[in-house]
Amino acid sequence: MNEKLILIVEDEEDILELLEYSLQKEGYETIGFLNVNENLEKVLEEEPIDLIIMDRNLPGIDGTEFISSIKKKGYNAPVVYLTAKDRDEDILEGFDAHADDYITKPFNIKETLARIKAIIRRSNNDVDVLRVRDIIYKATNKKFYIEGEEVELTHLEHDLLLEFIKNKDILMTREHLLEAVWEDSYDKKLKTVNVAIKRLKAKIDPNNKKEYIKSVRGEGYLFC
């Protein structure tokens, strides 16, 4: 099995050590930095990085600035910001600056590991078929099947269900779903997510017996 390599940039040494220890226990390889320097860019040039965990409050630079600069150079590894910047505008800034996920401090290490696993799984292009319970997704024809029957979905519903399946058992906020599924759409309103999920549930669970998608009041949605 090819071990995934995770680059961590975190200026608090105890947090960096916790992340490296926890990720290595899960079978990942890690490279850690306490700041942005020329050696960091050298690692990006020489190593096949599968994921970047980036603090924002770094000496002399906001982590979003560094990520934006390397994205312009063509580096396409997924990015998780792990930061104390937790205002709504900070989180939106992070997603505008190429975030695949945004985790605020203090953080739960088990939840963080689960979210990192989900992003790596989502970015793994080797997966042709995804299975969750009796739902099957075939990447070759971009179609969903439930109990062997094809489910007719709109393009938006397809993307929404795929996001749920790739993040099974992970709580996702409406804000995250807006960024991940609607992307550049002008219709970025939280109620849009609620309506779309209601329509999707009616198609994949018309009798409301399977409860694939659960609403967590005040938090978001869970696919399980």
Secondary structure per residue as TSV (DSSP state, phi and psi in degrees):
chain	resnum	aa	ss	phi	psi
A	1	M	-	360.0	131.2
A	2	N	-	-77.7	117.0
A	3	E	-	-73.3	138.1
A	4	K	-	-81.8	141.6
A	5	L	E	-107.1	121.8
A	6	I	E	-113.1	128.0
A	7	L	E	-97.4	128.7
A	8	I	E	-120.3	127.9
A	9	V	E	-120.6	108.1
A	10	E	-	-150.2	121.6
A	11	D	S	-84.6	-7.2
A	12	E	-	-92.6	111.8
A	13	E	H	-59.8	-38.7
A	14	D	H	-66.7	-36.5
A	15	I	H	-69.9	-41.6
A	16	L	H	-58.9	-45.3
A	17	E	H	-64.8	-39.6
A	18	L	H	-62.0	-45.3
A	19	L	H	-64.4	-45.7
A	20	E	H	-63.2	-45.2
A	21	Y	H	-61.1	-47.2
A	22	S	H	-66.8	-41.8
A	23	L	H	-69.3	-39.2
A	24	Q	H	-65.1	-35.4
A	25	K	H	-62.3	-29.4
A	26	E	T	-85.1	1.5
A	27	G	T	97.0	7.0
A	28	Y	-	-90.1	153.0
A	29	E	E	-92.6	145.9
A	30	T	E	-133.5	150.8
A	31	I	E	-129.9	124.9
A	32	G	E	-113.6	142.6
A	33	F	E	-132.7	144.3
A	34	L	S	-91.6	-11.3
A	35	N	S	-159.3	173.3
A	36	V	-	-88.0	122.6
A	37	N	-	-149.0	-179.8
A	38	E	H	-65.4	-29.1
A	39	N	H	-66.4	-32.2
A	40	L	H	-63.7	-46.5
A	41	E	H	-65.3	-32.4
A	42	K	H	-64.7	-40.5
A	43	V	H	-61.5	-43.1
A	44	L	H	-61.4	-35.2
A	45	E	H	-73.2	-33.2
A	46	E	H	-103.0	-21.6
A	47	E	S	-112.7	144.6
A	48	P	-	-81.3	82.8
A	49	I	-	-73.5	128.9
A	50	D	-	-95.1	-21.8
A	51	L	E	-161.3	143.5
A	52	I	E	-116.3	126.2
A	53	I	E	-104.4	118.4
A	54	M	E	-125.7	124.2
A	55	D	-	-74.2	159.1
A	56	R	S	-101.0	-35.1
A	57	N	E	-86.8	78.3
A	58	L	E	-108.1	156.1
A	59	P	T	-57.2	115.2
A	60	G	T	81.7	-4.3
A	61	I	E	-158.6	146.9
A	62	D	E	-84.9	132.8
A	63	G	H	-55.0	-29.0
A	64	T	H	-64.7	-32.6
A	65	E	H	-65.6	-42.7
A	66	F	H	-65.4	-44.8
A	67	I	H	-61.8	-44.1
A	68	S	H	-60.3	-37.1
A	69	S	H	-68.3	-39.3
A	70	I	H	-77.5	-28.8
A	71	K	H	-64.1	-36.3
A	72	K	H	-65.0	-25.5
A	73	K	T	-86.8	-2.4
A	74	G	T	103.0	1.5
A	75	Y	-	-72.8	128.0
A	76	N	-	-120.0	17.9
A	77	A	-	-63.7	141.4
A	78	P	-	-63.2	153.5
A	79	V	E	-126.7	134.0
A	80	V	E	-118.8	122.5
A	81	Y	E	-87.8	129.1
A	82	L	E	-122.4	104.7
A	83	T	E	-152.6	159.5
A	84	A	S	-83.2	-8.3
A	85	K	-	-74.5	102.2
A	86	D	-	-121.9	9.6
A	87	R	S	-71.7	157.4
A	88	D	H	-55.2	-43.3
A	89	E	H	-67.7	-30.5
A	90	D	H	-65.4	-43.3
A	91	I	H	-65.6	-42.9
A	92	L	H	-63.4	-39.8
A	93	E	H	-57.7	-43.0
A	94	G	H	-61.8	-44.7
A	95	F	H	-68.4	-30.9
A	96	D	H	-69.1	-23.3
A	97	A	T	-102.7	44.8
A	98	H	T	73.8	20.5
A	99	A	-	-70.7	134.4
A	100	D	S	-92.1	-20.9
A	101	D	E	-160.1	158.4
A	102	Y	E	-136.7	114.8
A	103	I	E	-117.3	129.1
A	104	T	E	-100.9	149.5
A	105	K	S	-87.7	147.1
A	106	P	S	-69.8	151.2
A	107	F	-	-125.1	156.6
A	108	N	-	-91.8	120.7
A	109	I	H	-65.0	-36.6
A	110	K	H	-66.5	-43.0
A	111	E	H	-64.3	-41.2
A	112	T	H	-61.3	-43.9
A	113	L	H	-61.6	-40.3
A	114	A	H	-63.7	-40.8
A	115	R	H	-70.5	-35.8
A	116	I	H	-65.3	-43.9
A	117	K	H	-58.3	-41.7
A	118	A	H	-63.7	-41.2
A	119	I	H	-67.8	-41.8
A	120	I	H	-64.4	-40.7
A	121	R	H	-63.5	-39.4
A	122	R	H	-67.9	-33.0
A	123	S	H	-89.0	-0.8
A	124	N	-	-81.0	108.0
A	125	N	T	-78.6	-1.7
A	126	D	T	-82.5	-8.7
A	127	V	-	-83.9	116.8
A	128	D	-	-96.7	-30.1
A	129	V	E	-131.5	129.9
A	130	L	E	-113.5	138.2
A	131	R	E	-129.4	128.2
A	132	V	E	-136.0	115.7
A	133	R	T	52.4	-122.3
A	134	D	T	-100.7	16.1
A	135	I	E	-99.0	130.5
A	136	I	E	-121.6	134.0
A	137	Y	E	-116.9	127.6
A	138	K	E	-108.5	115.0
A	139	A	T	-67.6	-26.4
A	140	T	T	-62.6	-38.1
A	141	N	T	-117.7	4.5
A	142	K	T	54.3	46.7
A	143	K	E	-126.2	149.8
A	144	F	E	-105.6	145.0
A	145	Y	E	-132.0	135.3
A	146	I	E	-122.3	122.5
A	147	E	T	51.9	39.2
A	148	G	T	83.9	-8.2
A	149	E	E	-100.3	133.2
A	150	E	E	-65.9	139.5
A	151	V	E	-105.3	123.6
A	152	E	-	-80.0	115.5
A	153	L	-	-127.2	150.1
A	154	T	-	-72.1	169.8
A	155	H	H	-59.2	-43.3
A	156	L	H	-63.9	-44.9
A	157	E	H	-63.6	-37.8
A	158	H	H	-58.2	-50.9
A	159	D	H	-64.9	-36.7
A	160	L	H	-67.6	-46.3
A	161	L	H	-66.2	-36.8
A	162	L	H	-64.8	-39.6
A	163	E	H	-62.9	-40.5
A	164	F	H	-64.3	-47.1
A	165	I	H	-64.1	-39.3
A	166	K	H	-71.4	-14.6
A	167	N	T	-121.9	40.7
A	168	K	T	-54.4	136.2
A	169	D	T	67.0	15.7
A	170	I	-	-115.3	125.3
A	171	L	-	-67.6	125.7
A	172	M	B	-119.5	129.1
A	173	T	-	-76.0	162.1
A	174	R	H	-62.9	-35.3
A	175	E	H	-62.3	-42.5
A	176	H	H	-62.5	-44.8
A	177	L	H	-63.2	-38.4
A	178	L	I	-58.9	-46.4
A	179	E	I	-68.6	-40.0
A	180	A	I	-77.6	-36.4
A	181	V	I	-103.2	-43.1
A	182	W	I	-83.8	-25.0
A	183	E	T	46.6	-106.2
A	184	D	T	-90.8	9.0
A	185	S	-	-63.1	146.1
A	186	Y	S	-79.4	-15.8
A	187	D	-	-91.2	57.8
A	188	K	-	-95.5	80.5
A	189	K	-	-125.9	142.3
A	190	L	H	-58.3	-36.8
A	191	K	H	-66.6	-23.2
A	192	T	H	-61.2	-40.1
A	193	V	H	-63.7	-45.9
A	194	N	H	-58.4	-46.0
A	195	V	H	-65.1	-44.6
A	196	A	H	-63.0	-39.8
A	197	I	H	-68.2	-38.1
A	198	K	H	-61.3	-43.0
A	199	R	H	-66.4	-40.3
A	200	L	H	-64.4	-44.2
A	201	K	H	-60.7	-36.2
A	202	A	H	-66.5	-27.1
A	203	K	H	-85.6	-39.3
A	204	I	H	-92.5	-16.4
A	205	D	-	-146.3	62.9
A	206	P	T	-59.9	-27.9
A	207	N	T	-94.0	1.7
A	208	N	S	55.2	41.7
A	209	K	-	-106.0	-26.6
A	210	K	S	-92.5	-24.0
A	211	E	-	48.6	55.1
A	212	Y	-	-63.4	-42.8
A	213	I	E	-110.6	121.0
A	214	K	E	-112.0	137.2
A	215	S	E	-89.0	130.3
A	216	V	E	-108.5	108.9
A	217	R	T	-54.7	127.2
A	218	G	T	76.5	-1.8
A	219	E	T	-118.5	-53.7
A	220	G	E	155.9	-137.7
A	221	Y	E	-133.0	150.3
A	222	L	E	-129.3	128.1
A	223	F	E	-104.4	122.3
A	224	C	-	-148.8	360.0
